[in-house]
């Protein structure tokens, strides 16, 4: 789907759509002054329909253009998104842009609210993780007139620019690797797949690949909340308590896989002869364990760098596939 830059929705357009004056719209949006409940309903309906975002710095940037680039990211709990920010910030600072960021905790509704807050500052670009957003978020982004960059996922229709790789391909290659190594009793430990849609895509394609080789997933354990080392440890403990004959476990990411690794060390489960472990992301700590983690390494810093370069260059809409690297490691 091609991203079409639309003129920024103005206060006057909202007023016309609501059938009131601009001053009335202003009062409603500031929640200050007199107006009726019905007037407020008409104004807010027009705001939602048009995707209008109030301009917090009207006039300030009219002649110079914005140098802000807004990041709306899911998490700072592991190194994945800080790596993306590190790559982007270096390019942006070199070109005198300023990066600002907010964290959604993988909550689509919160992403919508934060995107609205960021767009109110009329940034040059907004960068978000993944291709899935609420209808309200998409409407605001399309009406904003700024560049939109979606990061770390190419499995969907980009709004404007997308930089990253296919999560579905990563899931397929992970399954193919374990199958090639002879594993047939394979389980899965993951975090909330409804919120982390990229992990959900990897899990889905992983299972499809197993099914295609007549080796369906034996069992899985999905824990509520965000990924963490502790959840990985707990998830594997629960999985093995009810399914004792697994020979390999695929984890939603390296944080979770490291938790599984520590559980095996604590319980005397030999890796990989008794149980193989496979992760995702290729975090540095996974290379520092006594047995380096078998995983997929993703180009996080490069994703941020290239995304920022495309914004600075005002590049045309495009999808940039950076691929990923399968790390054989020593745990599978």
C-alpha contacts under 8 A as a table, 3 or more apart, distances in Angstrom:
res1	aa1	res2	aa2	distance
1	X	157	X	5.37
1	X	158	X	6.42
1	X	159	X	6.83
2	X	158	X	7.37
2	X	159	X	6.60
2	X	160	X	6.70
2	X	317	X	7.32
3	X	142	X	7.67
3	X	158	X	7.41
3	X	159	X	4.85
3	X	160	X	4.59
3	X	317	X	6.77
4	X	142	X	7.23
4	X	160	X	7.71
5	X	142	X	6.75
5	X	143	X	7.68
5	X	145	X	5.55
5	X	146	X	7.59
6	X	142	X	6.56
6	X	143	X	5.68
6	X	144	X	7.16
6	X	145	X	5.38
7	X	143	X	6.77
7	X	144	X	7.25
7	X	145	X	5.52
8	X	143	X	5.67
8	X	144	X	5.10
8	X	145	X	5.19
9	X	13	X	6.58
9	X	14	X	7.68
9	X	50	X	7.01
9	X	51	X	7.37
9	X	52	X	5.57
9	X	53	X	7.71
9	X	143	X	6.20
9	X	144	X	7.10
10	X	13	X	5.26
10	X	14	X	6.59
10	X	52	X	7.17
11	X	14	X	5.15
11	X	15	X	6.21
11	X	22	X	6.34
11	X	25	X	7.26
11	X	26	X	7.82
11	X	52	X	7.91
11	X	54	X	7.91
12	X	15	X	4.99
12	X	16	X	6.15
12	X	21	X	7.90
12	X	22	X	5.79
13	X	16	X	5.08
13	X	17	X	6.13
14	X	17	X	5.11
14	X	18	X	6.09
14	X	22	X	7.88
14	X	25	X	7.37
14	X	43	X	7.08
14	X	46	X	5.79
14	X	47	X	6.20
14	X	50	X	7.38
14	X	52	X	7.45
15	X	18	X	5.15
15	X	19	X	5.90
15	X	20	X	5.13
15	X	21	X	5.43
15	X	22	X	5.24
15	X	24	X	7.79
15	X	25	X	6.05
15	X	43	X	7.27
16	X	19	X	5.05
16	X	20	X	6.42
16	X	21	X	7.43
17	X	20	X	7.99
17	X	46	X	5.91
18	X	42	X	5.35
18	X	43	X	5.24
18	X	45	X	7.77
18	X	46	X	5.73
20	X	24	X	6.41
20	X	25	X	7.18
20	X	39	X	8.00
21	X	24	X	5.27
21	X	25	X	6.58
22	X	25	X	5.09
22	X	26	X	6.20
23	X	26	X	4.98
23	X	27	X	6.21
24	X	27	X	5.08
24	X	28	X	6.21
24	X	35	X	7.24
25	X	28	X	5.15
25	X	29	X	6.16
25	X	43	X	6.32
26	X	29	X	5.24
26	X	30	X	6.09
27	X	30	X	5.15
27	X	31	X	5.65
27	X	32	X	5.13
27	X	33	X	5.77
27	X	34	X	7.44
27	X	35	X	7.67
28	X	31	X	4.78
28	X	32	X	6.59
28	X	33	X	7.84
28	X	35	X	7.16
28	X	40	X	6.03
28	X	43	X	7.33
29	X	32	X	7.86
29	X	54	X	7.98
35	X	39	X	6.34
35	X	40	X	6.94
36	X	39	X	5.12
36	X	40	X	6.34
37	X	40	X	5.11
37	X	41	X	6.28
38	X	41	X	5.04
38	X	42	X	6.30
39	X	42	X	5.15
39	X	43	X	6.18
40	X	43	X	5.11
40	X	44	X	6.04
41	X	44	X	5.27
41	X	45	X	6.00
42	X	45	X	5.18
42	X	46	X	6.29
43	X	46	X	5.17
43	X	47	X	6.20
44	X	47	X	4.87
44	X	48	X	6.16
45	X	48	X	5.22
45	X	49	X	6.05
46	X	49	X	5.01
46	X	50	X	5.98
47	X	50	X	5.43
47	X	51	X	5.78
47	X	52	X	5.03
47	X	53	X	7.71
48	X	51	X	5.13
48	X	52	X	6.73
48	X	136	X	7.57
49	X	52	X	7.99
50	X	139	X	7.61
50	X	140	X	7.98
50	X	143	X	7.40
51	X	136	X	7.29
51	X	139	X	5.38
51	X	140	X	4.50
51	X	141	X	7.99
51	X	143	X	5.92
51	X	144	X	7.96
52	X	140	X	6.68
52	X	143	X	7.10
52	X	144	X	7.81
53	X	116	X	6.37
53	X	119	X	6.58
53	X	120	X	5.60
53	X	140	X	7.21
53	X	144	X	7.58
54	X	120	X	5.33
55	X	58	X	5.42
55	X	119	X	7.85
55	X	120	X	4.77
55	X	121	X	6.06
55	X	122	X	6.63
56	X	120	X	5.40
56	X	121	X	5.36
56	X	122	X	7.81
57	X	60	X	5.47
57	X	61	X	7.05
57	X	120	X	7.81
57	X	121	X	6.01
57	X	122	X	7.53
58	X	61	X	6.99
58	X	62	X	7.23
59	X	62	X	5.03
59	X	63	X	7.89
60	X	63	X	7.68
61	X	64	X	5.20
61	X	65	X	5.03
61	X	66	X	5.83
62	X	65	X	6.02
65	X	124	X	7.60
66	X	122	X	6.73
66	X	123	X	5.55
66	X	124	X	5.30
67	X	96	X	7.18
67	X	97	X	4.71
67	X	98	X	6.01
67	X	123	X	6.78
67	X	124	X	6.04
68	X	97	X	5.83
68	X	98	X	4.88
68	X	99	X	5.94
68	X	100	X	7.11
68	X	122	X	7.90
68	X	123	X	4.76
68	X	124	X	5.68
68	X	125	X	7.26
69	X	97	X	6.93
69	X	98	X	6.11
69	X	99	X	4.92
69	X	100	X	6.31
69	X	123	X	5.47
69	X	124	X	5.64
69	X	125	X	4.97
69	X	126	X	5.91
69	X	127	X	7.56
70	X	99	X	5.95
70	X	100	X	5.00
70	X	101	X	5.60
70	X	118	X	6.32
70	X	123	X	6.40
70	X	125	X	6.26
70	X	126	X	4.72
70	X	127	X	6.15
71	X	99	X	7.25
71	X	100	X	6.11
71	X	101	X	4.38
71	X	102	X	6.34
71	X	126	X	5.85
71	X	127	X	4.76
71	X	128	X	6.04
72	X	101	X	5.76
72	X	102	X	5.08
72	X	103	X	5.95
72	X	104	X	6.90
72	X	111	X	6.84
72	X	114	X	7.01
72	X	115	X	6.71
72	X	126	X	7.40
72	X	127	X	6.20
72	X	128	X	5.03
72	X	129	X	7.30
73	X	81	X	7.09
73	X	101	X	7.27
73	X	102	X	6.28
73	X	103	X	5.03
73	X	104	X	6.05
73	X	105	X	7.98
73	X	127	X	7.99
73	X	128	X	5.85
73	X	129	X	5.90
74	X	81	X	7.93
74	X	103	X	5.34
74	X	104	X	4.72
74	X	105	X	4.88
74	X	106	X	4.75
74	X	107	X	7.65
74	X	129	X	7.06
75	X	78	X	7.40
75	X	81	X	6.77
75	X	103	X	5.73
75	X	104	X	6.73
75	X	105	X	5.47
75	X	106	X	7.10
76	X	79	X	6.97
76	X	80	X	7.77
76	X	81	X	6.26
76	X	82	X	6.53
76	X	103	X	7.42
78	X	81	X	7.31
78	X	82	X	7.71
78	X	255	X	7.74
79	X	82	X	5.28
79	X	83	X	5.90
79	X	283	X	7.58
80	X	83	X	5.35
80	X	84	X	6.68
80	X	281	X	7.62
80	X	300	X	6.60
81	X	84	X	4.96
81	X	85	X	6.21
81	X	300	X	7.56
82	X	85	X	4.93
82	X	86	X	5.96
83	X	86	X	5.00
83	X	87	X	6.32
83	X	300	X	5.70
83	X	301	X	5.08
83	X	304	X	7.67
84	X	87	X	5.29
84	X	88	X	6.26
84	X	300	X	5.07
84	X	301	X	4.81
84	X	302	X	7.42
84	X	303	X	6.23
84	X	304	X	4.46
84	X	305	X	7.64
85	X	88	X	5.10
85	X	89	X	5.75
85	X	301	X	7.51
85	X	304	X	6.06
86	X	89	X	5.26
86	X	90	X	6.37
86	X	301	X	6.50
86	X	304	X	7.13
87	X	90	X	5.69
87	X	91	X	6.98
87	X	300	X	7.73
87	X	301	X	4.46
87	X	302	X	6.20
87	X	303	X	7.21
87	X	304	X	4.53
87	X	305	X	4.50
88	X	91	X	5.45
88	X	92	X	6.14
88	X	301	X	7.48
88	X	303	X	7.82
88	X	304	X	4.13
88	X	305	X	4.49
88	X	306	X	7.47
88	X	307	X	6.85
88	X	308	X	5.19
89	X	92	X	4.98
89	X	93	X	5.83
89	X	98	X	7.87
89	X	99	X	6.43
89	X	304	X	7.79
89	X	305	X	7.75
89	X	308	X	7.79
90	X	93	X	5.45
90	X	94	X	6.26
90	X	305	X	7.40
91	X	94	X	5.21
91	X	95	X	6.46
91	X	305	X	6.12
91	X	308	X	6.09
91	X	309	X	6.60
92	X	95	X	5.16
92	X	96	X	6.11
92	X	97	X	4.82
92	X	98	X	6.53
92	X	99	X	7.14
92	X	308	X	6.22
92	X	309	X	7.82
92	X	312	X	7.50
93	X	96	X	4.84
93	X	97	X	5.40
93	X	98	X	6.43
94	X	97	X	7.60
95	X	312	X	7.36
102	X	114	X	6.88
103	X	111	X	7.87
104	X	107	X	5.50
104	X	108	X	7.41
104	X	110	X	5.46
104	X	111	X	5.23
104	X	114	X	7.47
105	X	110	X	7.86
106	X	111	X	7.75
106	X	195	X	5.44
106	X	196	X	6.26
107	X	110	X	5.19
107	X	111	X	6.17
107	X	195	X	6.48
108	X	111	X	4.90
108	X	112	X	6.30
108	X	133	X	6.36
108	X	134	X	6.31
108	X	195	X	7.55
109	X	112	X	5.12
109	X	113	X	6.42
109	X	134	X	7.21
110	X	113	X	5.04
110	X	114	X	6.05
111	X	114	X	5.14
111	X	115	X	5.89
111	X	133	X	7.88
111	X	137	X	7.63
112	X	115	X	5.11
112	X	116	X	6.22
112	X	133	X	7.76
112	X	134	X	6.82
112	X	136	X	6.67
112	X	137	X	4.93
113	X	116	X	5.19
113	X	117	X	6.33
114	X	117	X	4.92
114	X	118	X	6.10
115	X	118	X	5.09
115	X	119	X	5.98
115	X	126	X	7.99
115	X	137	X	6.87
116	X	119	X	5.10
116	X	120	X	6.19
116	X	137	X	7.68
116	X	140	X	7.19
117	X	120	X	5.28
117	X	121	X	7.37
118	X	121	X	5.69
118	X	122	X	7.35
118	X	123	X	7.26
118	X	126	X	7.94
119	X	122	X	5.07
119	X	123	X	6.27
119	X	126	X	7.81
119	X	144	X	7.03
122	X	144	X	7.76
122	X	146	X	7.49
123	X	126	X	6.85
123	X	146	X	6.72
124	X	146	X	5.48
124	X	147	X	6.39
125	X	146	X	5.26
125	X	147	X	4.39
125	X	148	X	5.62
125	X	149	X	7.33
125	X	311	X	6.94
126	X	146	X	7.26
126	X	147	X	6.32
126	X	148	X	5.03
126	X	149	X	6.25
127	X	148	X	5.91
127	X	149	X	4.60
127	X	150	X	5.77
127	X	151	X	7.03
128	X	148	X	7.84
128	X	149	X	6.36
128	X	150	X	5.00
128	X	151	X	6.05
129	X	150	X	5.50
129	X	151	X	4.71
129	X	152	X	6.29
129	X	153	X	7.50
130	X	150	X	5.59
130	X	151	X	5.53
130	X	152	X	6.01
130	X	153	X	5.07
130	X	154	X	7.71
130	X	197	X	7.79
130	X	198	X	6.97
131	X	150	X	6.31
131	X	151	X	7.99
131	X	153	X	6.61
131	X	154	X	7.38
131	X	155	X	7.28
131	X	156	X	5.74
131	X	157	X	6.84
131	X	158	X	6.41
132	X	156	X	7.88
132	X	197	X	7.50
133	X	137	X	6.07
133	X	138	X	6.47
134	X	137	X	5.18
134	X	138	X	6.40
135	X	138	X	5.21
135	X	139	X	6.14
136	X	139	X	5.10
136	X	140	X	6.21
137	X	140	X	5.21
137	X	141	X	6.15
138	X	141	X	5.12
138	X	142	X	6.10
139	X	142	X	5.25
139	X	143	X	6.19
140	X	143	X	5.13
140	X	144	X	5.93
141	X	144	X	5.16
141	X	145	X	7.51
141	X	146	X	7.55
141	X	148	X	7.10
142	X	145	X	6.74
142	X	159	X	7.86
147	X	160	X	6.94
147	X	161	X	7.86
147	X	311	X	7.17
148	X	159	X	6.76
148	X	160	X	5.50
148	X	161	X	6.22
149	X	159	X	7.73
149	X	160	X	6.32
149	X	161	X	4.72
149	X	162	X	5.49
149	X	163	X	7.32
149	X	307	X	6.90
150	X	153	X	7.31
150	X	158	X	6.96
150	X	159	X	7.73
150	X	160	X	7.86
150	X	161	X	6.31
150	X	162	X	4.67
150	X	163	X	6.43
151	X	162	X	5.87
151	X	163	X	5.13
151	X	164	X	5.71
151	X	303	X	7.11
151	X	307	X	7.85
152	X	162	X	7.94
152	X	163	X	6.19
152	X	164	X	4.12
152	X	165	X	6.00
152	X	166	X	7.99
152	X	300	X	7.68
152	X	303	X	7.15
153	X	156	X	7.71
153	X	162	X	7.40
153	X	163	X	7.08
153	X	164	X	5.28
153	X	165	X	5.31
153	X	166	X	5.65
153	X	167	X	6.23
153	X	198	X	7.05
154	X	157	X	7.75
154	X	158	X	7.62
154	X	162	X	6.64
154	X	163	X	7.22
154	X	164	X	6.27
154	X	165	X	5.39
154	X	166	X	5.06
154	X	167	X	7.43
154	X	319	X	7.24
154	X	321	X	7.31
155	X	166	X	5.67
155	X	167	X	6.89
155	X	168	X	7.07
158	X	161	X	6.27
158	X	162	X	5.85
158	X	319	X	7.37
159	X	162	X	7.89
160	X	317	X	4.88
160	X	318	X	6.73
161	X	316	X	7.79
161	X	317	X	4.97
161	X	318	X	4.98
161	X	319	X	5.75
161	X	320	X	7.97
162	X	307	X	7.89
162	X	318	X	6.43
162	X	319	X	4.56
162	X	320	X	6.15
163	X	303	X	6.03
163	X	306	X	7.41
163	X	307	X	6.20
163	X	319	X	5.87
163	X	320	X	4.76
163	X	321	X	6.28
163	X	322	X	7.32
164	X	299	X	7.61
164	X	303	X	5.86
164	X	320	X	6.37
164	X	321	X	5.40
164	X	322	X	5.49
164	X	323	X	7.05
165	X	320	X	7.80
165	X	321	X	5.03
165	X	322	X	5.62
165	X	323	X	4.99
165	X	324	X	6.96
166	X	169	X	5.19
166	X	170	X	6.45
166	X	321	X	7.72
166	X	323	X	7.26
167	X	170	X	4.93
167	X	171	X	6.32
167	X	198	X	6.16
167	X	199	X	7.54
167	X	201	X	6.11
167	X	202	X	5.33
168	X	171	X	5.14
168	X	172	X	6.31
168	X	201	X	5.37
168	X	202	X	4.89
168	X	204	X	7.55
168	X	205	X	5.37
168	X	206	X	7.75
169	X	172	X	5.03
169	X	173	X	6.15
169	X	202	X	7.49
169	X	205	X	7.37
170	X	173	X	5.25
170	X	174	X	6.13
170	X	202	X	6.31
170	X	296	X	7.19
170	X	324	X	7.58
171	X	174	X	5.17
171	X	175	X	6.36
171	X	201	X	7.47
171	X	202	X	4.14
171	X	203	X	6.17
171	X	204	X	7.53
171	X	205	X	5.30
171	X	206	X	4.50
172	X	175	X	5.30
172	X	176	X	6.15
172	X	202	X	7.43
172	X	205	X	5.46
172	X	206	X	4.98
172	X	208	X	7.83
172	X	209	X	5.79
173	X	176	X	4.94
173	X	177	X	6.02
173	X	206	X	7.85
173	X	326	X	7.88
174	X	177	X	5.22
174	X	178	X	6.49
174	X	206	X	6.89
174	X	278	X	7.75
174	X	295	X	7.81
174	X	296	X	7.53
174	X	326	X	7.84
175	X	178	X	5.29
175	X	179	X	6.15
175	X	206	X	5.33
175	X	207	X	7.71
175	X	209	X	6.28
175	X	210	X	6.42
176	X	179	X	5.09
176	X	180	X	5.98
176	X	209	X	7.11
176	X	210	X	7.84
177	X	180	X	5.11
177	X	181	X	6.32
178	X	181	X	5.11
178	X	182	X	6.59
178	X	183	X	5.64
178	X	248	X	7.74
178	X	332	X	7.35
179	X	182	X	5.17
179	X	183	X	5.30
179	X	184	X	6.67
179	X	210	X	7.88
180	X	183	X	7.48
181	X	332	X	7.76
183	X	186	X	6.78
183	X	247	X	6.22
183	X	248	X	6.38
184	X	215	X	6.19
184	X	247	X	7.07
184	X	248	X	7.82
185	X	215	X	7.77
185	X	217	X	7.33
185	X	218	X	6.11
185	X	245	X	7.13
185	X	246	X	4.84
185	X	247	X	5.29
185	X	248	X	6.49
186	X	216	X	7.98
186	X	217	X	5.62
186	X	218	X	5.72
186	X	219	X	7.37
186	X	246	X	5.79
186	X	247	X	6.11
186	X	248	X	4.83
186	X	249	X	5.54
186	X	250	X	7.40
187	X	217	X	5.84
187	X	218	X	5.51
187	X	219	X	4.89
187	X	220	X	5.41
187	X	239	X	7.97
187	X	246	X	6.60
187	X	248	X	6.33
187	X	249	X	4.61
187	X	250	X	6.27
188	X	217	X	7.70
188	X	219	X	6.56
188	X	220	X	4.49
188	X	221	X	6.27
188	X	249	X	5.24
188	X	250	X	4.76
188	X	251	X	5.74
188	X	252	X	7.75
189	X	220	X	5.75
189	X	221	X	4.87
189	X	222	X	5.90
189	X	223	X	7.91
189	X	232	X	6.93
189	X	235	X	5.88
189	X	236	X	6.46
189	X	239	X	7.66
189	X	249	X	7.06
189	X	250	X	6.43
189	X	251	X	4.91
189	X	252	X	6.46
189	X	256	X	7.53
190	X	193	X	7.51
190	X	220	X	7.95
190	X	221	X	6.42
190	X	222	X	4.85
190	X	223	X	6.32
190	X	227	X	7.42
190	X	232	X	7.43
190	X	235	X	7.57
190	X	251	X	5.69
190	X	252	X	4.67
190	X	253	X	7.71
190	X	256	X	7.11
191	X	222	X	5.33
191	X	223	X	4.84
191	X	224	X	5.95
191	X	225	X	6.31
191	X	226	X	5.96
191	X	227	X	5.36
191	X	231	X	7.85
191	X	252	X	6.82
192	X	195	X	5.85
192	X	196	X	6.25
192	X	222	X	6.62
192	X	223	X	6.24
192	X	224	X	5.26
192	X	225	X	5.68
192	X	226	X	6.54
192	X	227	X	7.86
193	X	196	X	4.97
193	X	197	X	5.89
193	X	198	X	7.98
193	X	199	X	6.05
193	X	200	X	4.80
193	X	222	X	7.95
194	X	197	X	6.00
194	X	200	X	6.96
196	X	199	X	5.53
196	X	200	X	6.42
197	X	200	X	4.75
197	X	201	X	6.20
198	X	201	X	5.12
198	X	202	X	6.45
199	X	202	X	5.13
199	X	203	X	6.19
199	X	252	X	6.02
199	X	253	X	7.99
200	X	203	X	5.12
200	X	204	X	6.09
201	X	204	X	5.12
201	X	205	X	6.23
202	X	205	X	5.40
202	X	206	X	5.94
202	X	252	X	7.91
203	X	206	X	5.00
203	X	207	X	6.20
203	X	252	X	7.44
204	X	207	X	5.31
204	X	208	X	6.23
205	X	208	X	4.88
205	X	209	X	6.09
206	X	209	X	5.28
206	X	210	X	6.42
207	X	210	X	5.08
207	X	211	X	6.12
207	X	216	X	6.80
207	X	217	X	6.24
208	X	211	X	5.05
208	X	212	X	6.13
209	X	212	X	5.02
209	X	213	X	6.64
210	X	213	X	5.30
210	X	214	X	6.48
210	X	215	X	5.02
210	X	216	X	5.24
210	X	217	X	6.69
211	X	214	X	4.98
211	X	215	X	5.43
211	X	216	X	4.77
211	X	217	X	7.62
212	X	215	X	7.42
213	X	216	X	7.90
217	X	220	X	7.66
218	X	246	X	7.75
219	X	239	X	7.37
219	X	243	X	7.17
220	X	239	X	6.71
221	X	235	X	5.95
221	X	236	X	7.58
221	X	238	X	7.31
221	X	239	X	5.91
222	X	235	X	7.23
223	X	231	X	6.96
223	X	235	X	6.76
227	X	231	X	6.45
227	X	232	X	7.42
227	X	253	X	7.67
227	X	255	X	6.60
227	X	256	X	6.19
228	X	231	X	5.17
228	X	232	X	6.25
228	X	255	X	5.25
228	X	256	X	5.57
228	X	259	X	7.51
229	X	232	X	5.09
229	X	233	X	6.31
229	X	255	X	4.84
229	X	256	X	5.01
229	X	257	X	7.36
229	X	258	X	5.93
229	X	259	X	4.20
229	X	260	X	7.76
230	X	233	X	5.14
230	X	234	X	6.17
230	X	256	X	7.45
230	X	259	X	5.68
231	X	234	X	5.00
231	X	235	X	5.75
231	X	256	X	6.37
231	X	259	X	6.87
232	X	235	X	5.05
232	X	236	X	6.19
232	X	251	X	7.80
232	X	255	X	6.96
232	X	256	X	3.78
232	X	257	X	5.98
232	X	258	X	6.93
232	X	259	X	4.30
232	X	260	X	5.21
233	X	236	X	5.46
233	X	237	X	6.25
233	X	256	X	7.05
233	X	257	X	7.96
233	X	258	X	7.65
233	X	259	X	4.01
233	X	260	X	4.52
233	X	261	X	7.49
233	X	262	X	6.72
233	X	263	X	5.35
234	X	237	X	5.08
234	X	238	X	6.25
234	X	259	X	7.63
234	X	260	X	7.77
235	X	238	X	5.23
235	X	239	X	6.12
235	X	260	X	7.59
236	X	239	X	4.95
236	X	240	X	6.01
236	X	260	X	5.58
236	X	263	X	7.36
237	X	240	X	5.43
237	X	241	X	6.13
237	X	260	X	7.88
237	X	263	X	7.07
238	X	241	X	5.11
238	X	242	X	6.82
239	X	242	X	5.75
239	X	243	X	5.99
240	X	243	X	4.87
240	X	244	X	5.08
240	X	245	X	7.96
240	X	246	X	7.61
241	X	244	X	6.40
243	X	246	X	6.58
246	X	249	X	7.42
246	X	275	X	7.00
247	X	274	X	6.38
247	X	275	X	4.76
247	X	276	X	6.14
248	X	275	X	5.21
248	X	276	X	4.26
248	X	277	X	5.85
248	X	278	X	7.79
248	X	332	X	7.64
249	X	275	X	7.41
249	X	276	X	6.19
249	X	277	X	5.20
249	X	278	X	6.42
250	X	257	X	7.77
250	X	277	X	6.19
250	X	278	X	4.94
250	X	279	X	6.20
251	X	254	X	7.14
251	X	256	X	6.01
251	X	257	X	5.35
251	X	277	X	7.53
251	X	278	X	6.12
251	X	279	X	5.04
251	X	280	X	7.18
252	X	256	X	6.59
252	X	257	X	7.58
252	X	279	X	6.50
252	X	280	X	6.49
253	X	256	X	5.55
253	X	257	X	6.23
253	X	279	X	4.96
253	X	280	X	4.21
253	X	281	X	6.13
254	X	257	X	4.74
254	X	258	X	5.90
254	X	279	X	4.73
254	X	280	X	5.13
254	X	281	X	6.00
254	X	282	X	6.81
254	X	283	X	6.63
254	X	286	X	7.08
254	X	295	X	7.41
255	X	258	X	5.32
255	X	259	X	6.50
256	X	259	X	5.14
256	X	260	X	6.41
256	X	279	X	7.58
257	X	260	X	4.94
257	X	261	X	6.12
257	X	277	X	6.71
257	X	278	X	6.66
257	X	279	X	5.30
258	X	261	X	4.80
258	X	262	X	6.20
258	X	286	X	7.19
258	X	293	X	7.98
259	X	262	X	5.19
259	X	263	X	6.28
260	X	263	X	5.05
260	X	264	X	6.34
260	X	277	X	7.58
261	X	264	X	5.19
261	X	265	X	6.39
261	X	277	X	7.22
262	X	265	X	5.01
262	X	266	X	6.16
263	X	266	X	5.11
263	X	267	X	6.13
264	X	267	X	5.14
264	X	268	X	5.81
264	X	269	X	4.68
264	X	270	X	6.99
264	X	271	X	7.47
265	X	268	X	5.26
265	X	269	X	6.28
265	X	270	X	7.66
266	X	269	X	7.83
269	X	274	X	6.30
269	X	275	X	7.02
270	X	273	X	5.76
270	X	274	X	5.03
270	X	275	X	6.50
271	X	274	X	5.81
271	X	275	X	5.33
271	X	276	X	5.77
271	X	277	X	7.56
271	X	331	X	5.80
271	X	332	X	7.61
272	X	275	X	4.91
272	X	276	X	4.30
272	X	277	X	7.12
272	X	330	X	7.39
272	X	331	X	5.12
272	X	332	X	5.41
273	X	276	X	7.00
276	X	331	X	5.49
276	X	332	X	4.56
277	X	293	X	7.51
277	X	294	X	6.87
277	X	331	X	5.33
277	X	332	X	5.69
278	X	293	X	6.92
278	X	294	X	5.07
278	X	295	X	5.35
278	X	331	X	6.90
278	X	332	X	6.49
279	X	282	X	7.73
279	X	293	X	7.14
279	X	294	X	6.31
279	X	295	X	4.45
279	X	296	X	6.71
280	X	295	X	4.93
280	X	296	X	4.70
280	X	297	X	6.68
281	X	295	X	6.78
281	X	296	X	5.39
281	X	297	X	4.74
281	X	298	X	5.26
282	X	286	X	6.70
282	X	287	X	8.00
282	X	295	X	5.85
282	X	296	X	5.53
282	X	297	X	3.86
282	X	298	X	6.40
282	X	327	X	7.59
283	X	286	X	5.48
283	X	287	X	7.35
283	X	297	X	7.33
284	X	287	X	5.48
284	X	288	X	6.88
285	X	288	X	5.05
285	X	289	X	6.76
286	X	289	X	5.80
286	X	292	X	5.72
286	X	293	X	5.02
287	X	291	X	7.71
287	X	292	X	4.53
287	X	293	X	6.12
287	X	329	X	7.92
288	X	291	X	7.78
288	X	292	X	6.29
289	X	292	X	5.35
289	X	293	X	7.25
291	X	329	X	7.29
291	X	330	X	5.27
291	X	331	X	6.22
292	X	329	X	4.98
292	X	330	X	5.31
292	X	331	X	6.67
293	X	327	X	7.91
293	X	328	X	7.81
293	X	329	X	5.05
293	X	330	X	6.05
293	X	331	X	5.48
294	X	326	X	7.98
294	X	327	X	5.57
294	X	328	X	4.90
294	X	329	X	4.09
294	X	330	X	5.98
294	X	331	X	5.41
294	X	332	X	5.93
295	X	326	X	6.15
295	X	327	X	5.21
295	X	328	X	6.72
295	X	329	X	7.11
296	X	324	X	6.75
296	X	325	X	5.65
296	X	326	X	4.53
296	X	327	X	5.73
297	X	324	X	5.82
297	X	325	X	5.04
297	X	326	X	6.20
297	X	327	X	6.66
298	X	323	X	7.55
298	X	324	X	4.97
298	X	325	X	6.65
299	X	302	X	5.38
299	X	303	X	6.01
299	X	322	X	6.96
299	X	323	X	7.57
299	X	324	X	6.45
300	X	303	X	5.05
300	X	304	X	6.55
301	X	304	X	5.28
301	X	305	X	6.27
302	X	305	X	4.95
302	X	306	X	6.01
303	X	306	X	5.47
303	X	307	X	6.02
303	X	322	X	7.49
304	X	307	X	5.18
304	X	308	X	6.16
305	X	308	X	5.31
305	X	309	X	6.22
306	X	309	X	4.93
306	X	310	X	6.18
307	X	310	X	5.29
307	X	311	X	6.43
308	X	311	X	5.10
308	X	312	X	6.15
309	X	312	X	5.14
309	X	313	X	6.07
310	X	313	X	5.10
310	X	314	X	5.93
310	X	315	X	5.15
311	X	314	X	4.95
311	X	315	X	6.45
312	X	315	X	7.83
328	X	332	X	7.23
329	X	332	X	7.04
